[in-house]
């Protein structure tokens, strides 16, 4: 999936060991990078797609702010009891308002 992307791919990983392994695994992909940090931090770069592998009860504002117009957000949405489902949504196109 990453090999076929025409734009930059940036991954965030809070675990230093996993971040190092992911970086080594993607070293052959010119446009891919791994950042050892939380992907929920403020001031993320703009993105066409945000794909999350950690369950959340609501998307952090940083993800919504980083999503480009027409972009997609895919994440496991969970409840307090740990049951949940995958949510895929698209940022409205220009003129339709923003997700919040």
PADORO-302702 format. One record per residue: residue in one letter; x, y, z of N, C-alpha, C in turn. Coordinates in steps of 0.2 Angstrom, whole numbers, padded with zeros to 4 digits, always signed. Layout:
# PADORO-302702
AXYZXYZXYZ;...
//
This chain:
# PADORO-302702
X+0004-0006+0000+0000+0000+0000+0004+0006+0000;X+0009+0006+0004+0014+0012+0005+0018+0013-0002;X+0020+0008-0005+0024+0008-0011+0021+0011-0016;X+0014+0011-0017+0010+0014-0022+0008+0021-0021;X+0009+0024-0015+0007+0031-0014+0012+0035-0018;X+0009+0040-0020+0012+0046-0024+0014+0052-0020;X+0011+0052-0014+0013+0057-0009+0017+0054-0003;X+0019+0059+0001+0023+0057+0007+0018+0053+0012;X+0021+0048+0015+0017+0044+0020+0021+0045+0027;X+0018+0047+0032+0021+0048+0038+0017+0044+0043;X+0021+0040+0047+0018+0036+0052+0021+0038+0059;X+0016+0038+0064+0018+0040+0071+0018+0034+0075;X+0022+0033+0079+0023+0027+0084+0025+0029+0091;X+0022+0028+0096+0024+0030+0103+0029+0026+0106;X+0030+0019+0104+0034+0015+0106+0041+0015+0102;X+0046+0017+0106+0053+0018+0102+0055+0012+0098;X+0054+0006+0101+0056+0000+0098+0052-0002+0091;X+0046-0001+0092+0042-0002+0086+0043+0004+0081;X+0044+0010+0083+0046+0015+0078+0052+0014+0074;X+0057+0011+0078+0063+0009+0075+0062+0003+0070;X+0059-0002+0071+0057-0007+0067+0053-0005+0061;X+0048-0001+0062+0044+0002+0056+0049+0006+0052;X+0053+0010+0054+0057+0014+0050+0062+0010+0046;X+0065+0005+0049+0069+0000+0045+0065-0004+0040;X+0059-0006+0041+0055-0009+0037+0053-0005+0031;X+0052+0002+0032+0050+0006+0026+0056+0010+0023;X+0062+0008+0025+0068+0012+0023+0069+0012+0015;X+0066+0007+0012+0067+0007+0004+0061+0011+0001;X+0057+0014+0005+0051+0018+0002+0053+0025+0003;X+0055+0028-0003+0058+0035-0003+0053+0040+0001;X+0047+0040+0000+0042+0045+0003+0039+0043+0009;X+0042+0038+0013+0039+0036+0019+0044+0037+0025;X+0041+0039+0030+0045+0041+0036+0041+0039+0043;X+0045+0038+0048+0041+0036+0054+0044+0041+0060;X+0039+0043+0063+0040+0048+0068+0039+0045+0075;X+0044+0045+0080+0043+0042+0086+0040+0048+0091;X+0033+0048+0090+0029+0053+0094+0022+0050+0094;X+0018+0054+0097+0011+0052+0097+0008+0056+0091;X+0003+0052+0087+0000+0054+0082-0006+0059+0083;X-0007+0060+0090-0013+0064+0092-0010+0071+0094;X-0004+0072+0093-0001+0078+0095-0004+0084+0091;X-0004+0090+0094-0007+0096+0090-0002+0097+0084;X-0004+0101+0080+0000+0104+0074+0003+0098+0070;X-0002+0093+0068+0000+0088+0063+0000+0091+0056;X+0004+0089+0051+0004+0091+0045-0002+0089+0041;X-0004+0093+0036-0011+0091+0032-0010+0084+0029;X-0016+0081+0029-0016+0074+0026-0022+0073+0022;X-0021+0069+0017-0027+0066+0013-0030+0061+0016;X-0027+0057+0020-0029+0051+0023-0026+0050+0030;X-0030+0049+0035-0027+0048+0042-0030+0041+0044;X-0026+0036+0045-0028+0029+0046-0025+0028+0053;X-0029+0026+0058-0028+0025+0065-0028+0018+0067;X-0024+0015+0071-0024+0008+0073-0025+0008+0081;X-0027+0013+0084-0028+0013+0091-0035+0016+0092;X-0039+0012+0096-0046+0014+0097-0046+0020+0101;X-0051+0024+0099-0053+0030+0103-0060+0031+0104;X-0062+0035+0109-0069+0036+0109-0072+0042+0105;X-0067+0046+0103-0069+0052+0099-0062+0054+0095;X-0062+0056+0089-0056+0058+0086-0053+0065+0089;X-0047+0065+0091-0044+0071+0093-0044+0077+0088;X-0045+0083+0091-0046+0089+0086-0040+0089+0082;X-0034+0087+0084-0028+0087+0079-0029+0083+0073;X-0032+0078+0073-0034+0074+0067-0039+0077+0062;X-0044+0080+0065-0049+0084+0061-0046+0090+0058;X-0041+0093+0062-0038+0099+0059-0033+0098+0054;X-0030+0092+0054-0025+0090+0049-0028+0087+0043;X-0034+0085+0043-0037+0082+0037-0039+0087+0032;X-0036+0086+0026-0037+0091+0020-0045+0090+0018;X-0047+0095+0015-0054+0095+0012-0054+0089+0007;X-0060+0085+0008-0060+0079+0004-0057+0073+0007;X-0053+0074+0012-0049+0069+0015-0053+0064+0019;X-0050+0058+0021-0053+0052+0024-0050+0051+0031;X-0054+0049+0036-0052+0047+0042-0054+0041+0044;X-0050+0036+0045-0052+0029+0046-0049+0027+0053;X-0053+0025+0058-0051+0023+0065-0056+0019+0068;X-0053+0015+0073-0057+0011+0077-0061+0015+0083;X-0067+0016+0082-0071+0020+0087-0073+0015+0093;X-0071+0016+0099-0073+0012+0104-0077+0015+0109;X-0080+0011+0114-0084+0014+0119-0080+0012+0126;X-0083+0014+0131-0080+0013+0138-0079+0006+0139;X-0083+0002+0136-0083-0006+0138-0078-0009+0133;X-0075-0006+0129-0070-0009+0124-0072-0012+0118;X-0079-0012+0118-0082-0014+0111-0082-0008+0107;X-0082-0010+0100-0082-0004+0096-0083-0006+0089;X-0081-0002+0084-0082-0003+0077-0077+0002+0073;X-0076+0000+0067-0072+0004+0063-0076+0010+0060;X-0074+0016+0060-0077+0022+0057-0073+0024+0051;X-0076+0025+0046-0073+0029+0040-0077+0034+0038;X-0074+0040+0038-0078+0046+0036-0074+0051+0032;X-0077+0055+0028-0073+0059+0023-0074+0066+0025;X-0069+0070+0025-0070+0078+0026-0074+0080+0021;X-0079+0084+0022-0083+0087+0017-0079+0091+0012;X-0082+0091+0006-0078+0095+0001-0079+0103+0002;X-0075+0107-0001-0075+0114+0001-0083+0117+0000;X-0084+0121+0005-0091+0124+0005-0096+0120+0009;X-0095+0114+0011-0100+0110+0015-0099+0110+0022;X-0094+0114+0025-0093+0114+0032-0088+0109+0034;X-0086+0109+0040-0080+0105+0043-0083+0100+0048;X-0079+0094+0048-0081+0089+0053-0079+0092+0060;X-0083+0091+0065-0081+0093+0072-0084+0089+0077;
//
